[in-house]
């Protein structure tokens, strides 16, 4: 895991936590391109990560743990299966080999 420095643009604000997974910079959609977030604020946050190893390691460990928990193959497969079952109206027959191994 690595600490992140990002803006609140797009969906990133929904998955990043400021001062937990990294630093989230304010994003001003109405501003001119090139002025939508503070370059100085970004530089300050990057410098902070470079000079504060405890902060950098804390964020990196949080992100590593979060990625392992959220994106573990078993969890992703279970979420995909649930989506497919919902889309198919729960009417799809189970694979007989799978049913035998669960008995």
C-alpha positions, 0 to 999 in steps of 0.5 A: 500500500501507498499513501495517496494525494488526490483531489475530490474530482470524480469518484475518488472522494467516495473511496479516499479518506483525508488523513487516513488513506492519504490527502484529499485536495479540494477540487473547484469544478468551476475554476479554469483548467490548471486552477481547479486545485491548489498546486501549492497544497499538493506540493505541501502534502507530498512534502509532508509524506516525504518528511514524515515517515510515521504518517507515510507508513500509517497510511500505507498500512491502512491502504494495504489492509483495506485493499486485502480486505476489500479486493480479496479474490473470495470476496470479489467472487462472492460479490460478482456471484450475488450480482449475477444471481440478482440480475438473473432473478435468482432463477439460475440452477446451481452447478451440480458439481458445486452443490456436491462439494458443499454437501 
